[in-house]
Amino acid sequence: MSAPFLEFEGIGKSFPGVRALDAISFGVGAGTVHALIGENGAGKSTLLKILSGAYRADEGLIRLGGKERNFRNTYEAIAGGIAIIHQELQLVDNLSVADNLFLGHLPHRFGCIRRGTLAREAERLLRWVGEEINPRARLGSLPIGQRQIVEIARALSYDAKVLAFDEPTSSLSGREVARLFAVIRQLRDEGRVILYVSHRMEEIFELCGAVTVFRDGKHIETFPQLETVTKKDLVRLMVGREVGGLIAPIGTQPHGGVALDVSDVMGPGIARPVTLSVRGGEIVGLFGLVGAGRTEALKLIYGATKRRSGRVQANGRPIATSTPTASLRRGLAWCPEDRKAEGIVPMASVQDNINLGVRHRFSPLGFVIDPRRERRNAKAAVERFRIRIAGLSQSIENLSGGNQQKAILGRVLSHKVGVLLLDEPTRGIDIGAKEEIYGIIRDLAKGGAAVLFASSEIPEVLGLSDRVYVMREGVLVGELTRENATADALLELALPQSESAS
């Protein structure tokens, strides 16, 4: 076997109260798609940030092509041939595709951008990745899959030798995933090093040739040939215990009366009026592919987006105005899909994030903060949902995705909630944290709460739901009971007619 092109040797990194990486050592060969897996908080993202120059390692070294490299910042890493394709794309929607491709190194002469050269080079890069995109188009006008290809092409504008993909398929449709995989395989065949971070085991076994497992900031094991290990083995190594199934079979339980009653709701992103209901103690899935309208429907029900028409009733009482405040007063709460944009205040502490929106409850005068009561509330949420933190004052942006999600749940459930709306509750969350989130959802239902959750993951929908509503292209197209909900039945309803018929 040839020597690895990329080598990590004894990489260590600590933050206050947390040992994020502990003596990480392994190598990756050129022309390889190498998976990095582990629970959220296992150290994968920290290692990528060190590789990209965003963090400095406390100890250890990195070698590229046998030469030791010590990137002091992201600019040096980019110049050294390192590119990170983030889950949240690092592009500017209001600029053209061509401008995005050459951000930071636009071709110029005497201080003026050479637009002709820019257009030609942009077309060359887009042909390289096999994408027919107008380089003059505004980036924000493109679908997410094409924007991701633009990000890859941008990395190639620097002639990146190492490309790391961090949960790249979380917002893509099936066709967009297939296109992305084709581009990654092309990059592999050109002899580049590909690091691939994902929680989706089926993707790892389809795309990757090798895998490294992380747990609690440590390098557990590297398998140079992925075919020598099973999915069950990898899960066991990730979580440090046997995991029989991602979702344990749900037990039957009696349901109460209708807790959420939605009738003929219309608004942005919805093509036909939405009517649905959820009973107390019931978990109902809202399934659909990317762009089906699931998120839009939940926002309209909650009031995050103003309804044009229709009626919503929660816990037996109508919600007169289409606002989040009115919904919370009726015991209807919502956890958004996009944690960073809509769920947390990134630079604020865990305690402040948990207490957002409920501070009035802890103030005897309605406007004076009571630190002791806020601390008690935050501590109770941390203990109830087993949120792993260094302390309540820790910045929430430094938590793993799973712990951020549990903190959001802690805040939402600081209210008196009878109906809970969840949008992709386990998006970008590792297997161990998923189990914990599923347990929380089921405990809420056992306590009598009505849960409506949107998801594009079929195993999740089938494993959690008592019933499933299916959306397609802004239309609620069907309802399936637990008995007749199968993967085939879900996809038959969710796929556009031309696709499902083919």
For each residue, the residues with C-beta under 8 A, 3 or more apart:
1: 29 224
2: 29 30
3: 27 66
4: 7 27 28 29
5: 28 29 30 64 65 161 162 193
6: 27 28 62 63 64 162 193
7: 4 26 27 28 62 63
8: 11 24 25 26 27 47 60 62
9: 25 60 61 62 63
10: 23 24 25 59 60 61
11: 8 21 23 24 25 47 50 57 59 60 61 62
12: 19 21 22 23 24 57 58 59 60
13: 20 21 46 50 55 57 58
14: 18 19 20 58
15: 18 20 390 398
16: 390
17: 390 391 394
18: 14 15 390
19: 12 14 22 217
20: 13 14 15 43 46 217
21: 11 12 13 24 43 46 47 50 57 217
22: 12 19 217 218
23: 10 11 12 60 218 219
24: 8 10 11 12 21 43 47 60 214 218 219
25: 8 9 10 11 60 219
26: 7 8 212 219 222
27: 3 4 6 7 8
28: 4 5 6 7 32 34 193 195 210
29: 1 2 4 5 32 34 193 210
30: 2 5 191 192 193
31: 188 189 190 191 192 193
32: 28 29 188 193 194 209 210
33: 184 185 188 194 196 207 208 209 210
34: 28 29 193 194 195 196 208 209 210 211 212
35: 196 197 198 204 207 208 210 211 212 226
36: 44 47 48 195 196 197 211 212 214
37: 44 197 198 199 204 211 212 213 214 234 238
38: 42 43 44 213 214 215 220 238 430
39: 42 215 238 239 400 402 430 431 432 433
40: 400 401 402 403 428 429 430 433
41: 216 388 399 400 402 403
42: 38 39 214 215 216 217 238 430
43: 20 21 24 38 46 47 214 216 217 218
44: 36 37 38 47 48 197 214
45: 48 49 166 197
46: 13 20 21 43 49 50 55 217
47: 8 11 21 24 36 43 44 50 51 214
48: 36 44 45 51 52 84 164 166 195 197
49: 45 46 52 54 55
50: 11 13 21 46 47 53 54 55 56 57 62
51: 47 48 62 71 77 82 84 162 164
52: 48 49 71 74 77 82 84 164
53: 50 71 72 73 74 75 76 77 78 82
54: 49 50 73 74
55: 13 46 49 50
56: 50 72
57: 11 12 13 21 50 60 61 62
58: 12 13 14
59: 10 11 12
60: 8 9 10 11 12 23 24 25 57
61: 9 10 11 57 68 69 70
62: 6 7 8 9 11 50 51 57 68 69 70 71
63: 6 7 9 66 67 68 69
64: 5 6 67 69 80 81 161 162
65: 5 161
66: 3 63
67: 63 64
68: 61 62 63
69: 61 62 63 64 80
70: 61 62
71: 51 52 53 62 74 76 77 80 82
72: 53 56 76
73: 53 54 76 77
74: 52 53 54 71 77 78
75: 53 78 79 104
76: 53 71 72 73 79 80
77: 51 52 53 71 73 74 80 82
78: 53 74 75 82 83 104 158 160
79: 75 76 158
80: 64 69 71 76 77
81: 64 158 159 160 161 162
82: 51 52 53 71 77 78 160 161 162 164
83: 78 154 155 158 160 162 163 164
84: 48 51 52 163 164 166
85: 89 148 151 152 155 163 164 165 166 168
86: 89 90 166
87: 166 167 168 170 428
88: 340
89: 85 86 147 148 151
90: 86 151
91: 95 100 103 139 147 150 151 154
92: 95 99 100 103 139
93: 138 139 140
94: 138 139 140
95: 91 92 99 100 103 138 139
96: 99 100 135 136 137 138 139
97: 100 101 122 126 133 134 135 136 137 138 139 142 150
98: 101 102 118 119 121 122 135 136
99: 92 95 96 102 103 106 118
100: 91 92 95 96 97 103 139 150 154
101: 97 98 121 122 125 126 135 150 153 154 157
102: 98 99 105 106 107 118 121 122 154 157
103: 91 92 95 99 100 106 154
104: 75 78
105: 102 157 158
106: 99 102 103 113 118
107: 102 113 114 117 118 121
108: 111 112 113 114
109: 112 114
110:
111: 108
112: 108 109
113: 106 107 108 118
114: 107 108 109 117 118
115: 118 119
116: 119 120
117: 107 114 120 121
118: 98 99 102 106 107 113 114 115 121 122 135
119: 98 115 116 122 123 135 136
120: 116 117 123 124
121: 98 101 102 107 117 118 124 125 157
122: 97 98 101 102 118 119 125 126 135
123: 119 120 126 127 135
124: 120 121 127 128
125: 101 121 122 128 129 153 154 156 157
126: 97 101 122 123 129 131 132 133 135 153
127: 123 124 130 131
128: 124 125 153 156
129: 125 126 149 152 153 156 183 186
130: 127 182 183 186
131: 126 127 146 149 150 153
132: 126
133: 97 126 137 142 146 149 150
134: 97 137
135: 96 97 98 101 118 119 122 123 126
136: 96 97 98 119
137: 96 97 133 134 141 142
138: 93 94 95 96 97 141
139: 91 92 93 94 95 96 97 100 142 147 150
140: 93 94
141: 137 138
142: 97 133 137 139 146 147 150
143: 146 147 176
144: 147 148 171 172 176 290
145: 148 149 172 173 175 176 179 180
146: 131 133 142 143 149 150
147: 89 91 139 142 143 144 150 151
148: 85 89 144 145 151 152 168 172 176 180
149: 129 131 133 145 146 152 153 179 180 183
150: 91 97 100 101 131 133 139 142 146 147 153 154
151: 85 89 90 91 147 148 154 155
152: 85 129 148 149 155 156 163 183 187
153: 101 125 126 128 129 131 149 150 156 157
154: 83 91 100 101 102 103 125 150 151 157 158
155: 83 85 151 152 158 160 163
156: 125 128 129 152 153 159 160
157: 101 102 105 121 125 153 154
158: 78 79 81 83 105 154 155
159: 81 156
160: 78 81 82 83 155 156 163 192
161: 5 64 65 81 82 192 193
162: 5 6 51 64 81 82 83 192 193 195
163: 83 84 85 152 155 160 187 192 193 194 195
164: 48 51 52 82 83 84 85 194 195 196 197
165: 85 168 184 194 195 196 197 198
166: 45 48 84 85 86 87 197
167: 87 170 197 198 199 428
168: 85 87 148 165 172 180 196 198
169: 172 176 177 180 198 200 203
170: 87 167 427 428
171: 144 290
172: 144 145 148 168 169 176 177 180 290
173: 145 176 177 289 290 291
174: 177 178 289
175: 145 178 179
176: 143 144 145 148 169 172 173 179 180 290
177: 169 172 173 174 180 181 203
178: 174 175 181 182
179: 145 149 175 176 182 183
180: 145 148 149 168 169 172 176 177 183 184
181: 177 178 184 185 206 207
182: 130 178 179 185 186
183: 129 130 149 152 179 180 186 187
184: 33 165 180 181 187 188 194 196 207
185: 33 181 182 188 189 207
186: 129 130 182 183 189 190
187: 152 163 183 184 190 192 194
188: 31 32 33 184 185 191 192 194
189: 31 185 186
190: 31 186 187
191: 30 31 188
192: 30 31 160 161 162 163 187 188
193: 5 6 28 29 30 31 32 34 161 162 163
194: 32 33 34 163 164 165 184 187 188
195: 28 34 36 48 162 163 164 165
196: 33 34 35 36 164 165 168 184 204 207 208
197: 35 36 37 44 45 48 164 165 166 167
198: 35 37 165 167 168 169 203 204
199: 37 167 428 429 430 431 434
200: 169 203 204
201: 204 205 231 234 235
202: 205 206
203: 169 177 198 200 206 207
204: 35 37 196 198 200 201 207 208 211 226 234
205: 201 202 208 226 231
206: 181 202 203
207: 33 35 181 184 185 196 203 204
208: 33 34 35 196 204 205 211 226
209: 32 33 34 225 226
210: 28 29 32 33 34 35 222 223 224 225 226
211: 34 35 36 37 204 208 222 223 226 229 234
212: 26 34 35 36 37 219 221 222 223
213: 37 38 219 220 221 222 234 237 238
214: 24 36 37 38 42 43 44 47 217 218 219 220 238
215: 38 39 42 218 220 237 238 239 240
216: 41 42 43 240
217: 19 20 21 22 42 43 46 214
218: 22 23 24 43 214 215
219: 23 24 25 26 212 213 214 222
220: 38 213 214 215 237 238
221: 212 213 237
222: 26 210 211 212 213 219
223: 210 211 212 226 228 229
224: 1 210
225: 209 210 228
226: 35 204 205 208 209 210 211 223 229
227:
228: 223 225
229: 211 223 226 233 234
230: 233 234
231: 201 205 234 235
232: 235 236 243
233: 229 230 236 237
234: 37 201 204 211 213 229 230 231 237 238
235: 201 231 232 238 239 243 431
236: 232 233 239 240 241 242 243
237: 213 215 220 221 233 234 240
238: 37 38 39 42 213 214 215 220 234 235 430 431 432
239: 39 215 235 236 243 431 432
240: 215 216 236 237
241: 236
242: 236
243: 232 235 236 239 246 431 432 435
244: 248
245: 248 463
246: 243 431 434 435 459 460 463
247: 250 438 459 460 463 464
248: 244 245 438 463
249: 463
250: 247 283 442 463 464 466
251:
252:
253: 281 445 446
254: 281
255: 279 280 281 282 466
256: 259 279 280 281 448
257: 279 280 316
258: 261 277 278 279 280
259: 256 278 279 280 282 314 315 316 418 419 449 450
260: 276 277 278 301 312 313 314 332 419 450 452
261: 258 277 311 312 313 314
262: 265 274 275 276 277 301 310 311 312 313
263: 275 310 311 312 313
264: 273 274 275 309 310 311
265: 262 270 273 274 275 297 300 301 307 309 310 311 312
266: 270 272 273 274 300 307 308 309 310
267: 270 296 300 305 306 307 308 309 310
268: 296 300 305
269: 293 295 296 297 305 474
270: 265 266 267 273 274 293 296 297 300 474 475
271: 293 473 474 475
272: 266 474 475 476
273: 264 265 266 270 309 310
274: 262 264 265 266 270 297 300 301 310 476
275: 262 263 264 265 476
276: 260 262 284 452 469 476 479
277: 258 260 261 262
278: 258 259 260 282 284 419 450 451 452
279: 255 256 257 258 259 282 450
280: 255 256 257 258 259 418 448 449 450
281: 253 254 255 256 445 446 448 449 450
282: 255 259 278 279 445 450 451 466 467
283: 250 441 442 445 451 453 464 465 466
284: 276 278 450 451 452 453 465 466 467 468 469
285: 453 454 455 460 461 464 465 467 468 469
286: 294 297 298 452 453 454 455 468 469 471
287: 294 454 455 456 458 461 468 469 470 471 490 494
288: 292 293 294 454 456 470 471 472 494
289: 173 174 292 456 472 494 495
290: 144 171 172 173 176 456
291: 173 473
292: 288 289 471 472 473 474 494
293: 269 270 271 288 296 297 471 473 474 475
294: 286 287 288 297 298 423 454 456 471
295: 269 298 299 337 423 454
296: 267 268 269 270 293 299 300 305 474
297: 265 269 270 274 286 293 294 300 301 454 471 476
298: 286 294 295 301 302 304 334 421 423 452 454
299: 295 296 302 303 304 305 334
300: 265 266 267 268 270 274 296 297 303 304 305 307 310 322
301: 260 262 265 274 297 298 312 332 421 452
302: 298 299 324 327 332 333 334 421
303: 299 300 306 307 312 319 321 322 323 324 325 326 327
304: 298 299 300 324 334 336
305: 267 268 269 296 299 300 322
306: 267 303 322 323
307: 265 266 267 300 303 310 312 322
308: 266 267
309: 264 265 266 267 273
310: 262 263 264 265 266 267 273 274 300 307
311: 261 262 263 264 265 318
312: 260 261 262 263 265 301 303 307 318 319 322 327 332
313: 260 261 262 263 316 317 318 319
314: 259 260 261 317 319 327 330 331 332 418 419
315: 259 330 331 332 418 419
316: 257 259 313
317: 313 314 330
318: 311 312 313
319: 303 312 313 314 322 326 327 330 332
320: 326
321: 303 326
322: 300 303 305 306 307 312 319 326
323: 303 306 326 327
324: 302 303 304 327 328 334
325: 303 328 329
326: 303 319 320 321 322 323 329 330
327: 302 303 312 314 319 323 324 330 332 333 334
328: 324 325 331 332 333 357 415
329: 325 326
330: 314 315 317 319 326 327
331: 314 315 328 415 416 417 418 419
332: 260 301 302 312 314 315 319 327 328 417 418 419 421
333: 302 327 328 412 413 415 417 419 420 421
334: 298 299 302 304 324 327 412 420 421 422 423
335: 343 405 408 409 412 420 421 422 423 425
336: 304 339 341 342 343 423
337: 295 342 423 424 427 454
338: 341 342 343
339: 336 342 343 344 401 404 405 408
340: 88 343 344 346 397
341: 336 338
342: 336 337 338 339
343: 335 336 338 339 340 404 405 408
344: 339 340 348 353 396 397 404 407 408
345: 348 352 353 356 396
346: 340 395 396 397
347: 395 397
348: 344 345 352 353 356 395 396
349: 352 353 392 393 394 395 396
350: 353 354 378 382 387 389 391 392 393 394 395 396 399 407
351: 354 355 374 375 378 392 393
352: 345 348 349 355 356
353: 344 345 348 349 350 356 396 407 408 411
354: 350 351 377 378 381 382 407 410 411 414
355: 351 352 358 359 362 374 377 378 411 414
356: 345 348 352 353 359 411
357: 328 411 414 415
358: 355 361 362 377 411 414 415
359: 355 356 362 363 369 374
360: 363 366
361: 358 414
362: 355 358 359 369 370 373 374 377
363: 359 360 366 367 368 369 370
364: 368 370
365: 368
366: 360 363
367: 363
368: 363 364 365
369: 359 362 363 374
370: 362 363 364 373 374
371: 374 375
372: 375 376
373: 362 370 376 377
374: 351 355 359 362 369 370 371 377 378
375: 351 371 372 378 379 392
376: 372 373 379 380
377: 354 355 358 362 373 374 380 381 414
378: 350 351 354 355 374 375 381 382 392 410
379: 375 376 382 383 392
380: 376 377 383 384
381: 354 377 378 384 385 387 407 410 411 413 414
382: 350 354 378 379 385 386 387 389 392 410
383: 379 380 386
384: 380 381 410
385: 381 382 406 407 409 410 436 440
386: 382 383 406 436
387: 350 381 382 399 403 406 407 410
388: 41 399 400 403
389: 350 382 392 394 399 403
390: 15 16 17 18 394
391: 17 350 394
392: 349 350 351 375 378 379 382 389
393: 349 350 351
394: 17 349 350 389 390 391 398 399
395: 346 347 348 349 350 398
396: 344 345 346 348 349 350 353 399 404 407
397: 340 344 346 347
398: 15 394 395
399: 41 350 387 388 389 394 396 403 404 407
400: 39 40 41 388 403 404 430 433
401: 40 339 404 405 427 428 429 430 433
402: 39 40 41 405 406 429 430 432 433 434 436 437
403: 40 41 387 388 389 399 400 406 407 433
404: 339 343 344 396 399 400 401 407 408
405: 335 339 343 401 402 408 409 425 426 429 433 437
406: 385 386 387 402 403 409 410 433 436 437 440
407: 344 350 353 354 381 385 387 396 399 403 404 410 411
408: 335 339 343 344 353 404 405 411 412
409: 335 385 405 406 412 413 437 440
410: 354 378 381 382 384 385 387 406 407 413 414
411: 353 354 355 356 357 358 381 407 408 414
412: 333 334 335 408 409 415 417 420
413: 333 381 409 410 417 420 444
414: 354 355 357 358 361 377 381 410 411
415: 328 331 333 357 358 412
416: 331
417: 331 332 333 412 413 420 449
418: 259 280 314 315 331 332 448 449 450
419: 259 260 278 314 315 331 332 333 449 450 451 452
420: 333 334 335 412 413 417 444 449 450 451 452
421: 298 301 302 332 333 334 335 452 453
422: 334 335 425 441 451 452 453 454
423: 294 295 298 334 335 336 337 453 454
424: 337 427 454 455 456
425: 335 405 422 437 441 453 455
426: 405 429 433 434 437 438 455 457 460
427: 170 337 401 424
428: 40 87 167 170 199 401
429: 40 199 401 402 405 426 433 434 437
430: 38 39 40 42 199 238 400 401 402 433 434
431: 39 199 235 238 239 243 246 434 435
432: 39 238 239 243 402 435 436
433: 39 40 400 401 402 403 405 406 426 429 430 436 437
434: 199 246 402 426 429 430 431 437 438 460
435: 243 246 431 432 438 439
436: 385 386 402 406 432 433 439 440
437: 402 405 406 409 425 426 429 433 434 440 441
438: 247 248 426 434 435 441 442 463 464
439: 435 436 442 443
440: 385 406 409 436 437 443 444
441: 283 422 425 437 438 444 445 451 453 464
442: 250 283 438 439 445 446 464
443: 439 440 446 447
444: 413 420 440 441 447 449 451
445: 253 281 282 283 441 442 448 449 450 451
446: 253 281 442 443
447: 443 444
448: 256 280 281 418 445
449: 259 280 281 417 418 419 420 444 445
450: 259 260 278 279 280 281 282 284 418 419 420 445
451: 278 282 283 284 419 420 422 441 444 445
452: 260 276 278 284 286 298 301 419 420 421 422
453: 283 284 285 286 421 422 423 425 441 464
454: 285 286 287 288 294 295 297 298 337 422 423 424
455: 285 286 287 424 425 426 460 461
456: 287 288 289 290 294 424
457: 426 460 461
458: 287 461 462 487 490 491
459: 246 247 462 463
460: 246 247 285 426 434 455 457 463 464
461: 285 287 455 457 458 464 465 468 485 490
462: 458 459 465 468 485 486 487 490
463: 245 246 247 248 249 250 438 459 460
464: 247 250 283 285 438 441 442 453 460 461
465: 283 284 285 461 462 468 482 485
466: 250 255 282 283 284 482
467: 282 284 285 479 480 481 482 485
468: 284 285 286 287 461 462 465 479 480 485 490
469: 276 284 285 286 287 476 478 479
470: 287 288 476 477 478 479 480 490 493 494
471: 286 287 288 292 293 294 297 474 475 476 477 494
472: 288 289 292 475 477 493 494 495 496
473: 271 291 292 293 496
474: 269 270 271 272 292 293 296 471
475: 270 271 272 293 471 472
476: 272 274 275 276 297 469 470 471
477: 470 471 472 493 494
478: 469 470 493
479: 276 467 468 469 470
480: 467 468 470 484 485 489 490 493
481: 467 484 485
482: 465 466 467 485
483:
484: 480 481 489
485: 461 462 465 467 468 480 481 482 489 490
486: 462 489 490
487: 458 462 490 491
488: 491 492
489: 480 484 485 486 492 493
490: 287 458 461 462 468 470 480 485 486 487 493 494
491: 458 487 488 494 495 500
492: 488 489 495 500
493: 470 472 477 478 480 489 490
494: 287 288 289 292 470 471 472 477 490 491
495: 289 472 491 492 499 500
496: 472 473 499 500
497: 500 501
498: 501 502
499: 495 496 502
500: 491 492 495 496 497
501: 497 498
502: 498 499
